Amino acid sequence: MQIRCFKCQMPIALGRDVVAEALEMVKKENLTRYDVRCPKCRTTNRVSKKQLTRMAPRISPDKKK
Ligand SMILES: [Zn+2]
């Protein structure tokens, strides 16, 4: 998953583990978004739960059902 910093336009790559972890945290703590800090300008970029969820199935298909 890749997002772009809204401030400096720096592409920020989020690894599979990061996305999976972020989604876990968001679900666990019932958040609506996950904050990703830009490595370049340190601006906090918000990734919505919706975005994470959209990425997640490709990473870890829900086999629990
Ligand atoms: Zn930035």
N, CA, C, O and the ligand as a Tripos MOL2 file, in Angstrom:
@<TRIPOS>MOLECULE
protein
  261   259    66     0     0
PROTEIN
NO_CHARGES

@<TRIPOS>ATOM
      1 N           0.8460   -1.1860    0.0000 N.3       1 MET1
      2 CA          0.0000    0.0000    0.0000 C.3       1 MET1
      3 C           0.8820    1.2360    0.0000 C.2       1 MET1
      4 O           1.8900    1.2950    0.7030 O.2       1 MET1
      5 N           0.5020    2.1870   -0.7700 N.am      2 GLN2
      6 CA          1.2850    3.4060   -0.8100 C.3       2 GLN2
      7 C           0.3870    4.6210   -0.7020 C.2       2 GLN2
      8 O          -0.6410    4.7300   -1.3720 O.2       2 GLN2
      9 N           0.8010    5.5190    0.1500 N.am      3 ILE3
     10 CA          0.0410    6.7610    0.2510 C.3       3 ILE3
     11 C           0.9840    7.9050   -0.0980 C.2       3 ILE3
     12 O           2.1940    7.7270   -0.2330 O.2       3 ILE3
     13 N           0.3950    9.0690   -0.2370 N.am      4 ARG4
     14 CA          1.2290   10.2140   -0.5700 C.3       4 ARG4
     15 C           1.0250   11.2770    0.4940 C.2       4 ARG4
     16 O          -0.1040   11.5990    0.8650 O.2       4 ARG4
     17 N           2.1190   11.8070    0.9730 N.am      5 CYS5
     18 CA          2.0240   12.8480    1.9810 C.3       5 CYS5
     19 C           1.2810   14.0460    1.4070 C.2       5 CYS5
     20 O           1.6210   14.5490    0.3360 O.2       5 CYS5
     21 N           0.2650   14.4940    2.1320 N.am      6 PHE6
     22 CA         -0.5410   15.5870    1.5750 C.3       6 PHE6
     23 C           0.2010   16.9110    1.5970 C.2       6 PHE6
     24 O          -0.1810   17.8680    0.9230 O.2       6 PHE6
     25 N           1.2630   16.9470    2.3780 N.am      7 LYS7
     26 CA          1.9900   18.2060    2.4970 C.3       7 LYS7
     27 C           3.1440   18.3340    1.5010 C.2       7 LYS7
     28 O           3.2520   19.3320    0.7890 O.2       7 LYS7
     29 N           3.9960   17.3200    1.4610 N.am      8 CYS8
     30 CA          5.1750   17.4100    0.5880 C.3       8 CYS8
     31 C           5.1050   16.4650   -0.6130 C.2       8 CYS8
     32 O           6.0280   16.4210   -1.4270 O.2       8 CYS8
     33 N           4.0200   15.7180   -0.7190 N.am      9 GLN9
     34 CA          3.7920   14.7970   -1.8510 C.3       9 GLN9
     35 C           4.7460   13.6180   -1.8650 C.2       9 GLN9
     36 O           4.8420   12.9090   -2.8670 O.2       9 GLN9
     37 N           5.4400   13.4020   -0.7880 N.am     10 MET10
     38 CA          6.3660   12.2780   -0.7080 C.3      10 MET10
     39 C           5.5800   10.9630   -0.6480 C.2      10 MET10
     40 O           4.6990   10.8050    0.1970 O.2      10 MET10
     41 N           5.8950   10.0290   -1.5350 N.am     11 PRO11
     42 CA          5.2170    8.7290   -1.4690 C.3      11 PRO11
     43 C           5.6870    7.9620   -0.2400 C.2      11 PRO11
     44 O           6.8850    7.8340    0.0100 O.2      11 PRO11
     45 N           4.7340    7.4600    0.5110 N.am     12 ILE12
     46 CA          5.0780    6.6970    1.6990 C.3      12 ILE12
     47 C           4.5760    5.2750    1.5080 C.2      12 ILE12
     48 O           3.3780    5.0320    1.3600 O.2      12 ILE12
     49 N           5.5240    4.3420    1.5140 N.am     13 ALA13
     50 CA          5.1490    2.9400    1.3310 C.3      13 ALA13
     51 C           4.8250    2.3010    2.6670 C.2      13 ALA13
     52 O           5.5830    2.4110    3.6300 O.2      13 ALA13
     53 N           3.6900    1.6340    2.7070 N.am     14 LEU14
     54 CA          3.3130    0.9180    3.9190 C.3      14 LEU14
     55 C           3.3820   -0.5720    3.6240 C.2      14 LEU14
     56 O           2.6530   -1.0890    2.7770 O.2      14 LEU14
     57 N           4.2560   -1.2400    4.3260 N.am     15 GLY15
     58 CA          4.4090   -2.6730    4.1110 C.3      15 GLY15
     59 C           3.1880   -3.4510    4.5630 C.2      15 GLY15
     60 O           2.3240   -2.9420    5.2750 O.2      15 GLY15
     61 N           3.1450   -4.6990    4.1270 N.am     16 ARG16
     62 CA          2.0150   -5.5700    4.4870 C.3      16 ARG16
     63 C           1.8320   -5.6700    5.9900 C.2      16 ARG16
     64 O           0.7220   -5.5860    6.5150 O.2      16 ARG16
     65 N           2.9540   -5.8510    6.6590 N.am     17 ASP17
     66 CA          2.9000   -5.9830    8.1060 C.3      17 ASP17
     67 C           2.3520   -4.7240    8.7660 C.2      17 ASP17
     68 O           1.5790   -4.7810    9.7210 O.2      17 ASP17
     69 N           2.7730   -3.6020    8.2320 N.am     18 VAL18
     70 CA          2.3330   -2.3330    8.7970 C.3      18 VAL18
     71 C           0.8300   -2.1560    8.6180 C.2      18 VAL18
     72 O           0.1240   -1.7550    9.5430 O.2      18 VAL18
     73 N           0.3570   -2.4610    7.4210 N.am     19 VAL19
     74 CA         -1.0700   -2.3330    7.1420 C.3      19 VAL19
     75 C          -1.8880   -3.2820    8.0180 C.2      19 VAL19
     76 O          -2.9090   -2.9010    8.5900 O.2      19 VAL19
     77 N          -1.4190   -4.5100    8.1070 N.am     20 ALA20
     78 CA         -2.1180   -5.5110    8.9160 C.3      20 ALA20
     79 C          -2.1520   -5.0890   10.3830 C.2      20 ALA20
     80 O          -3.1710   -5.2120   11.0630 O.2      20 ALA20
     81 N          -1.0410   -4.6020   10.8340 N.am     21 GLU21
     82 CA         -0.9280   -4.1560   12.2110 C.3      21 GLU21
     83 C          -1.8220   -2.9470   12.4700 C.2      21 GLU21
     84 O          -2.4990   -2.8540   13.4940 O.2      21 GLU21
     85 N          -1.8040   -2.0430   11.5260 N.am     22 ALA22
     86 CA         -2.6110   -0.8410   11.6440 C.3      22 ALA22
     87 C          -4.0990   -1.1810   11.7120 C.2      22 ALA22
     88 O          -4.8470   -0.6140   12.5080 O.2      22 ALA22
     89 N          -4.5010   -2.1010   10.8750 N.am     23 LEU23
     90 CA         -5.9010   -2.5070   10.8430 C.3      23 LEU23
     91 C          -6.3010   -3.1850   12.1580 C.2      23 LEU23
     92 O          -7.3910   -2.9680   12.6860 O.2      23 LEU23
     93 N          -5.4050   -3.9900   12.6520 N.am     24 GLU24
     94 CA         -5.6500   -4.6600   13.9380 C.3      24 GLU24
     95 C          -5.8850   -3.6290   15.0310 C.2      24 GLU24
     96 O          -6.8250   -3.7180   15.8210 O.2      24 GLU24
     97 N          -5.0000   -2.6560   15.0420 N.am     25 MET25
     98 CA         -5.0680   -1.6270   16.0700 C.3      25 MET25
     99 C          -6.3450   -0.8050   15.9490 C.2      25 MET25
    100 O          -7.0200   -0.5110   16.9350 O.2      25 MET25
    101 N          -6.6500   -0.4450   14.7070 N.am     26 VAL26
    102 CA         -7.8420    0.3480   14.4470 C.3      26 VAL26
    103 C          -9.1120   -0.3840   14.8940 C.2      26 VAL26
    104 O         -10.0200    0.2050   15.4800 O.2      26 VAL26
    105 N          -9.1430   -1.6740   14.6010 N.am     27 LYS27
    106 CA        -10.2910   -2.4920   14.9990 C.3      27 LYS27
    107 C         -10.3690   -2.6480   16.5090 C.2      27 LYS27
    108 O         -11.4300   -2.5170   17.1200 O.2      27 LYS27
    109 N          -9.2300   -2.9270   17.0790 N.am     28 LYS28
    110 CA         -9.1390   -3.1690   18.5060 C.3      28 LYS28
    111 C          -9.5450   -1.9400   19.3250 C.2      28 LYS28
    112 O         -10.2810   -2.0350   20.3070 O.2      28 LYS28
    113 N          -9.0470   -0.8040   18.8910 N.am     29 GLU29
    114 CA         -9.3140    0.4180   19.6440 C.3      29 GLU29
    115 C         -10.4850    1.2140   19.0850 C.2      29 GLU29
    116 O         -10.7890    2.3200   19.5320 O.2      29 GLU29
    117 N         -11.1200    0.6200   18.1080 N.am     30 ASN30
    118 CA        -12.2910    1.2370   17.5130 C.3      30 ASN30
    119 C         -12.0390    2.6500   16.9820 C.2      30 ASN30
    120 O         -12.8050    3.5790   17.2380 O.2      30 ASN30
    121 N         -10.9560    2.7780   16.2450 N.am     31 LEU31
    122 CA        -10.5940    4.0640   15.6790 C.3      31 LEU31
    123 C         -11.1690    4.1910   14.2690 C.2      31 LEU31
    124 O         -11.6030    3.2050   13.6720 O.2      31 LEU31
    125 N         -11.1670    5.3820   13.7610 N.am     32 THR32
    126 CA        -11.6810    5.5760   12.4030 C.3      32 THR32
    127 C         -10.5310    5.8120   11.4250 C.2      32 THR32
    128 O         -10.7280    5.8600   10.2110 O.2      32 THR32
    129 N          -9.3390    5.9560   11.9760 N.am     33 ARG33
    130 CA         -8.2070    6.2580   11.1000 C.3      33 ARG33
    131 C          -6.9020    5.8250   11.7630 C.2      33 ARG33
    132 O          -6.8410    5.5520   12.9620 O.2      33 ARG33
    133 N          -5.8740    5.7760   10.9400 N.am     34 TYR34
    134 CA         -4.5470    5.4230   11.4290 C.3      34 TYR34
    135 C          -3.5780    6.5070   10.9940 C.2      34 TYR34
    136 O          -3.5700    6.9300    9.8380 O.2      34 TYR34
    137 N          -2.7670    6.9470   11.9370 N.am     35 ASP35
    138 CA         -1.8380    8.0260   11.6170 C.3      35 ASP35
    139 C          -0.5020    7.5020   11.1060 C.2      35 ASP35
    140 O           0.1310    6.6540   11.7340 O.2      35 ASP35
    141 N          -0.0980    8.0100    9.9800 N.am     36 VAL36
    142 CA          1.1930    7.6350    9.4070 C.3      36 VAL36
    143 C           2.0490    8.8880    9.3020 C.2      36 VAL36
    144 O           1.6510    9.8800    8.6930 O.2      36 VAL36
    145 N           3.2070    8.8260    9.8940 N.am     37 ARG37
    146 CA          4.0630   10.0000    9.8540 C.3      37 ARG37
    147 C           4.9660    9.9890    8.6330 C.2      37 ARG37
    148 O           5.6150    8.9900    8.3230 O.2      37 ARG37
    149 N           4.9910   11.1100    7.9570 N.am     38 CYS38
    150 CA          5.8430   11.2440    6.7810 C.3      38 CYS38
    151 C           7.3040   11.2530    7.2220 C.2      38 CYS38
    152 O           7.6820   12.0230    8.1040 O.2      38 CYS38
    153 N           8.1190   10.4050    6.6130 N.am     39 PRO39
    154 CA          9.5270   10.3400    7.0060 C.3      39 PRO39
    155 C          10.3060   11.5890    6.5930 C.2      39 PRO39
    156 O          11.3830   11.8680    7.1190 O.2      39 PRO39
    157 N           9.7580   12.3100    5.6700 N.am     40 LYS40
    158 CA         10.4630   13.4810    5.1610 C.3      40 LYS40
    159 C          10.1320   14.7530    5.9430 C.2      40 LYS40
    160 O          11.0290   15.4270    6.4500 O.2      40 LYS40
    161 N           8.8540   15.0740    6.0350 N.am     41 CYS41
    162 CA          8.4800   16.3260    6.6880 C.3      41 CYS41
    163 C           7.7900   16.1050    8.0340 C.2      41 CYS41
    164 O           7.4210   17.0580    8.7200 O.2      41 CYS41
    165 N           7.6230   14.8500    8.3930 N.am     42 ARG42
    166 CA          7.0430   14.4810    9.6840 C.3      42 ARG42
    167 C           5.5920   14.9130    9.8850 C.2      42 ARG42
    168 O           5.1000   14.9790   11.0120 O.2      42 ARG42
    169 N           4.9410   15.1960    8.8120 N.am     43 THR43
    170 CA          3.5250   15.5150    8.8980 C.3      43 THR43
    171 C           2.7460   14.2230    9.1140 C.2      43 THR43
    172 O           3.0650   13.1870    8.5300 O.2      43 THR43
    173 N           1.7510   14.2970    9.9360 N.am     44 THR44
    174 CA          0.9340   13.1210   10.1760 C.3      44 THR44
    175 C          -0.1360   13.0050    9.1060 C.2      44 THR44
    176 O          -0.9760   13.8910    8.9410 O.2      44 THR44
    177 N          -0.0910   11.9070    8.3900 N.am     45 ASN45
    178 CA         -1.0920   11.6460    7.3550 C.3      45 ASN45
    179 C          -2.0930   10.6370    7.8870 C.2      45 ASN45
    180 O          -1.7260    9.6430    8.5140 O.2      45 ASN45
    181 N          -3.3290   10.9010    7.6350 N.am     46 ARG46
    182 CA         -4.3530    9.9990    8.1360 C.3      46 ARG46
    183 C          -4.8300    9.0150    7.0870 C.2      46 ARG46
    184 O          -5.2690    9.3850    5.9980 O.2      46 ARG46
    185 N          -4.7300    7.7540    7.4530 N.am     47 VAL47
    186 CA         -5.2440    6.7090    6.5710 C.3      47 VAL47
    187 C          -6.5330    6.2330    7.2070 C.2      47 VAL47
    188 O          -6.5390    5.7840    8.3540 O.2      47 VAL47
    189 N          -7.6130    6.3280    6.4730 N.am     48 SER48
    190 CA         -8.8980    5.9430    7.0370 C.3      48 SER48
    191 C          -9.0210    4.4330    7.1960 C.2      48 SER48
    192 O          -8.3570    3.6520    6.5140 O.2      48 SER48
    193 N          -9.8850    4.0580    8.1100 N.am     49 LYS49
    194 CA        -10.1490    2.6470    8.3440 C.3      49 LYS49
    195 C         -10.6160    1.9780    7.0470 C.2      49 LYS49
    196 O         -10.2830    0.8280    6.7590 O.2      49 LYS49
    197 N         -11.3800    2.7240    6.2960 N.am     50 LYS50
    198 CA        -11.9030    2.2360    5.0230 C.3      50 LYS50
    199 C         -10.7630    1.8510    4.0760 C.2      50 LYS50
    200 O         -10.7930    0.8040    3.4300 O.2      50 LYS50
    201 N          -9.7710    2.7220    4.0150 N.am     51 GLN51
    202 CA         -8.6150    2.4530    3.1580 C.3      51 GLN51
    203 C          -7.8600    1.2130    3.6080 C.2      51 GLN51
    204 O          -7.4570    0.3800    2.7970 O.2      51 GLN51
    205 N          -7.6780    1.1080    4.9160 N.am     52 LEU52
    206 CA         -6.9700   -0.0460    5.4700 C.3      52 LEU52
    207 C          -7.7360   -1.3260    5.1760 C.2      52 LEU52
    208 O          -7.1590   -2.3450    4.7960 O.2      52 LEU52
    209 N          -9.0200   -1.2520    5.3580 N.am     53 THR53
    210 CA         -9.8670   -2.4160    5.1380 C.3      53 THR53
    211 C          -9.8160   -2.8530    3.6790 C.2      53 THR53
    212 O          -9.8160   -4.0450    3.3700 O.2      53 THR53
    213 N          -9.7740   -1.8820    2.8070 N.am     54 ARG54
    214 CA         -9.7360   -2.1700    1.3760 C.3      54 ARG54
    215 C          -8.4400   -2.8980    1.0050 C.2      54 ARG54
    216 O          -8.4220   -3.7570    0.1230 O.2      54 ARG54
    217 N          -7.3600   -2.5340    1.6980 N.am     55 MET55
    218 CA         -6.0750   -3.1460    1.4290 C.3      55 MET55
    219 C          -5.9320   -4.5200    2.0770 C.2      55 MET55
    220 O          -5.3010   -5.4270    1.5340 O.2      55 MET55
    221 N          -6.5260   -4.6390    3.2290 N.am     56 ALA56
    222 CA         -6.3410   -5.8320    4.0530 C.3      56 ALA56
    223 C          -6.6940   -7.1860    3.4070 C.2      56 ALA56
    224 O          -5.9090   -8.1260    3.5340 O.2      56 ALA56
    225 N          -7.8250   -7.3200    2.7290 N.am     57 PRO57
    226 CA         -8.2040   -8.6300    2.1760 C.3      57 PRO57
    227 C          -7.1360   -9.2390    1.2880 C.2      57 PRO57
    228 O          -7.0030  -10.4610    1.2180 O.2      57 PRO57
    229 N          -6.3840   -8.4030    0.6170 N.am     58 ARG58
    230 CA         -5.3360   -8.8920   -0.2570 C.3      58 ARG58
    231 C          -4.1760   -9.4420    0.5640 C.2      58 ARG58
    232 O          -3.4570  -10.3500    0.1450 O.2      58 ARG58
    233 N          -4.0290   -8.8730    1.7170 N.am     59 ILE59
    234 CA         -2.9100   -9.2650    2.5830 C.3      59 ILE59
    235 C          -3.2610  -10.5030    3.3950 C.2      59 ILE59
    236 O          -2.5390  -11.5000    3.3860 O.2      59 ILE59
    237 N          -4.3730  -10.4150    4.0900 N.am     60 SER60
    238 CA         -4.7550  -11.5600    4.9200 C.3      60 SER60
    239 C          -6.2390  -11.8760    4.7650 C.2      60 SER60
    240 O          -7.0810  -11.3180    5.4690 O.2      60 SER60
    241 N          -6.5460  -12.7720    3.8430 N.am     61 PRO61
    242 CA         -7.9480  -13.1580    3.6240 C.3      61 PRO61
    243 C          -8.5660  -13.7040    4.8970 C.2      61 PRO61
    244 O          -7.9340  -14.4550    5.6400 O.2      61 PRO61
    245 N          -9.7810  -13.3250    5.1330 N.am     62 ASP62
    246 CA        -10.4520  -13.7560    6.3490 C.3      62 ASP62
    247 C         -10.8970  -15.2060    6.2240 C.2      62 ASP62
    248 O         -11.9030  -15.5230    5.5870 O.2      62 ASP62
    249 N         -10.1370  -16.0480    6.8350 N.am     63 LYS63
    250 CA        -10.4440  -17.4730    6.7490 C.3      63 LYS63
    251 C         -11.1170  -18.0110    8.0110 C.2      63 LYS63
    252 O         -11.3310  -19.2120    8.1740 O.2      63 LYS63
    253 N         -11.4310  -17.0960    8.8660 N.am     64 LYS64
    254 CA        -11.9890  -17.5160   10.1550 C.3      64 LYS64
    255 C         -13.4540  -17.9170   10.0800 C.2      64 LYS64
    256 O         -13.9600  -18.6280   10.9490 O.2      64 LYS64
    257 N         -14.1340  -17.4530    9.0290 N.am     65 LYS65
    258 CA        -15.5750  -17.7010    8.9530 C.3      65 LYS65
    259 C         -15.8900  -19.1170    8.4610 C.2      65 LYS65
    260 O         -17.0590  -19.4830    8.3420 O.2      65 LYS65
    261 ZN          5.7010   14.8970    3.9100 Zn       66 ZN66
@<TRIPOS>BOND
     1     1     2 1
     2     2     3 1
     3     3     4 2
     4     3     5 am
     5     5     6 1
     6     6     7 1
     7     7     8 2
     8     7     9 am
     9     9    10 1
    10    10    11 1
    11    11    12 2
    12    11    13 am
    13    13    14 1
    14    14    15 1
    15    15    16 2
    16    15    17 am
    17    17    18 1
    18    18    19 1
    19    19    20 2
    20    19    21 am
    21    21    22 1
    22    22    23 1
    23    23    24 2
    24    23    25 am
    25    25    26 1
    26    26    27 1
    27    27    28 2
    28    27    29 am
    29    29    30 1
    30    30    31 1
    31    31    32 2
    32    31    33 am
    33    33    34 1
    34    34    35 1
    35    35    36 2
    36    35    37 am
    37    37    38 1
    38    38    39 1
    39    39    40 2
    40    39    41 am
    41    41    42 1
    42    42    43 1
    43    43    44 2
    44    43    45 am
    45    45    46 1
    46    46    47 1
    47    47    48 2
    48    47    49 am
    49    49    50 1
    50    50    51 1
    51    51    52 2
    52    51    53 am
    53    53    54 1
    54    54    55 1
    55    55    56 2
    56    55    57 am
    57    57    58 1
    58    58    59 1
    59    59    60 2
    60    59    61 am
    61    61    62 1
    62    62    63 1
    63    63    64 2
    64    63    65 am
    65    65    66 1
    66    66    67 1
    67    67    68 2
    68    67    69 am
    69    69    70 1
    70    70    71 1
    71    71    72 2
    72    71    73 am
    73    73    74 1
    74    74    75 1
    75    75    76 2
    76    75    77 am
    77    77    78 1
    78    78    79 1
    79    79    80 2
    80    79    81 am
    81    81    82 1
    82    82    83 1
    83    83    84 2
    84    83    85 am
    85    85    86 1
    86    86    87 1
    87    87    88 2
    88    87    89 am
    89    89    90 1
    90    90    91 1
    91    91    92 2
    92    91    93 am
    93    93    94 1
    94    94    95 1
    95    95    96 2
    96    95    97 am
    97    97    98 1
    98    98    99 1
    99    99   100 2
   100    99   101 am
   101   101   102 1
   102   102   103 1
   103   103   104 2
   104   103   105 am
   105   105   106 1
   106   106   107 1
   107   107   108 2
   108   107   109 am
   109   109   110 1
   110   110   111 1
   111   111   112 2
   112   111   113 am
   113   113   114 1
   114   114   115 1
   115   115   116 2
   116   115   117 am
   117   117   118 1
   118   118   119 1
   119   119   120 2
   120   119   121 am
   121   121   122 1
   122   122   123 1
   123   123   124 2
   124   123   125 am
   125   125   126 1
   126   126   127 1
   127   127   128 2
   128   127   129 am
   129   129   130 1
   130   130   131 1
   131   131   132 2
   132   131   133 am
   133   133   134 1
   134   134   135 1
   135   135   136 2
   136   135   137 am
   137   137   138 1
   138   138   139 1
   139   139   140 2
   140   139   141 am
   141   141   142 1
   142   142   143 1
   143   143   144 2
   144   143   145 am
   145   145   146 1
   146   146   147 1
   147   147   148 2
   148   147   149 am
   149   149   150 1
   150   150   151 1
   151   151   152 2
   152   151   153 am
   153   153   154 1
   154   154   155 1
   155   155   156 2
   156   155   157 am
   157   157   158 1
   158   158   159 1
   159   159   160 2
   160   159   161 am
   161   161   162 1
   162   162   163 1
   163   163   164 2
   164   163   165 am
   165   165   166 1
   166   166   167 1
   167   167   168 2
   168   167   169 am
   169   169   170 1
   170   170   171 1
   171   171   172 2
   172   171   173 am
   173   173   174 1
   174   174   175 1
   175   175   176 2
   176   175   177 am
   177   177   178 1
   178   178   179 1
   179   179   180 2
   180   179   181 am
   181   181   182 1
   182   182   183 1
   183   183   184 2
   184   183   185 am
   185   185   186 1
   186   186   187 1
   187   187   188 2
   188   187   189 am
   189   189   190 1
   190   190   191 1
   191   191   192 2
   192   191   193 am
   193   193   194 1
   194   194   195 1
   195   195   196 2
   196   195   197 am
   197   197   198 1
   198   198   199 1
   199   199   200 2
   200   199   201 am
   201   201   202 1
   202   202   203 1
   203   203   204 2
   204   203   205 am
   205   205   206 1
   206   206   207 1
   207   207   208 2
   208   207   209 am
   209   209   210 1
   210   210   211 1
   211   211   212 2
   212   211   213 am
   213   213   214 1
   214   214   215 1
   215   215   216 2
   216   215   217 am
   217   217   218 1
   218   218   219 1
   219   219   220 2
   220   219   221 am
   221   221   222 1
   222   222   223 1
   223   223   224 2
   224   223   225 am
   225   225   226 1
   226   226   227 1
   227   227   228 2
   228   227   229 am
   229   229   230 1
   230   230   231 1
   231   231   232 2
   232   231   233 am
   233   233   234 1
   234   234   235 1
   235   235   236 2
   236   235   237 am
   237   237   238 1
   238   238   239 1
   239   239   240 2
   240   239   241 am
   241   241   242 1
   242   242   243 1
   243   243   244 2
   244   243   245 am
   245   245   246 1
   246   246   247 1
   247   247   248 2
   248   247   249 am
   249   249   250 1
   250   250   251 1
   251   251   252 2
   252   251   253 am
   253   253   254 1
   254   254   255 1
   255   255   256 2
   256   255   257 am
   257   257   258 1
   258   258   259 1
   259   259   260 2
@<TRIPOS>SUBSTRUCTURE
     1 MET1         2 RESIDUE 1 A MET
     2 GLN2         6 RESIDUE 1 A GLN
     3 ILE3        10 RESIDUE 1 A ILE
     4 ARG4        14 RESIDUE 1 A ARG
     5 CYS5        18 RESIDUE 1 A CYS
     6 PHE6        22 RESIDUE 1 A PHE
     7 LYS7        26 RESIDUE 1 A LYS
     8 CYS8        30 RESIDUE 1 A CYS
     9 GLN9        34 RESIDUE 1 A GLN
    10 MET10       38 RESIDUE 1 A MET
    11 PRO11       42 RESIDUE 1 A PRO
    12 ILE12       46 RESIDUE 1 A ILE
    13 ALA13       50 RESIDUE 1 A ALA
    14 LEU14       54 RESIDUE 1 A LEU
    15 GLY15       58 RESIDUE 1 A GLY
    16 ARG16       62 RESIDUE 1 A ARG
    17 ASP17       66 RESIDUE 1 A ASP
    18 VAL18       70 RESIDUE 1 A VAL
    19 VAL19       74 RESIDUE 1 A VAL
    20 ALA20       78 RESIDUE 1 A ALA
    21 GLU21       82 RESIDUE 1 A GLU
    22 ALA22       86 RESIDUE 1 A ALA
    23 LEU23       90 RESIDUE 1 A LEU
    24 GLU24       94 RESIDUE 1 A GLU
    25 MET25       98 RESIDUE 1 A MET
    26 VAL26      102 RESIDUE 1 A VAL
    27 LYS27      106 RESIDUE 1 A LYS
    28 LYS28      110 RESIDUE 1 A LYS
    29 GLU29      114 RESIDUE 1 A GLU
    30 ASN30      118 RESIDUE 1 A ASN
    31 LEU31      122 RESIDUE 1 A LEU
    32 THR32      126 RESIDUE 1 A THR
    33 ARG33      130 RESIDUE 1 A ARG
    34 TYR34      134 RESIDUE 1 A TYR
    35 ASP35      138 RESIDUE 1 A ASP
    36 VAL36      142 RESIDUE 1 A VAL
    37 ARG37      146 RESIDUE 1 A ARG
    38 CYS38      150 RESIDUE 1 A CYS
    39 PRO39      154 RESIDUE 1 A PRO
    40 LYS40      158 RESIDUE 1 A LYS
    41 CYS41      162 RESIDUE 1 A CYS
    42 ARG42      166 RESIDUE 1 A ARG
    43 THR43      170 RESIDUE 1 A THR
    44 THR44      174 RESIDUE 1 A THR
    45 ASN45      178 RESIDUE 1 A ASN
    46 ARG46      182 RESIDUE 1 A ARG
    47 VAL47      186 RESIDUE 1 A VAL
    48 SER48      190 RESIDUE 1 A SER
    49 LYS49      194 RESIDUE 1 A LYS
    50 LYS50      198 RESIDUE 1 A LYS
    51 GLN51      202 RESIDUE 1 A GLN
    52 LEU52      206 RESIDUE 1 A LEU
    53 THR53      210 RESIDUE 1 A THR
    54 ARG54      214 RESIDUE 1 A ARG
    55 MET55      218 RESIDUE 1 A MET
    56 ALA56      222 RESIDUE 1 A ALA
    57 PRO57      226 RESIDUE 1 A PRO
    58 ARG58      230 RESIDUE 1 A ARG
    59 ILE59      234 RESIDUE 1 A ILE
    60 SER60      238 RESIDUE 1 A SER
    61 PRO61      242 RESIDUE 1 A PRO
    62 ASP62      246 RESIDUE 1 A ASP
    63 LYS63      250 RESIDUE 1 A LYS
    64 LYS64      254 RESIDUE 1 A LYS
    65 LYS65      258 RESIDUE 1 A LYS
    66 ZN66       261 GROUP 0 **** ****
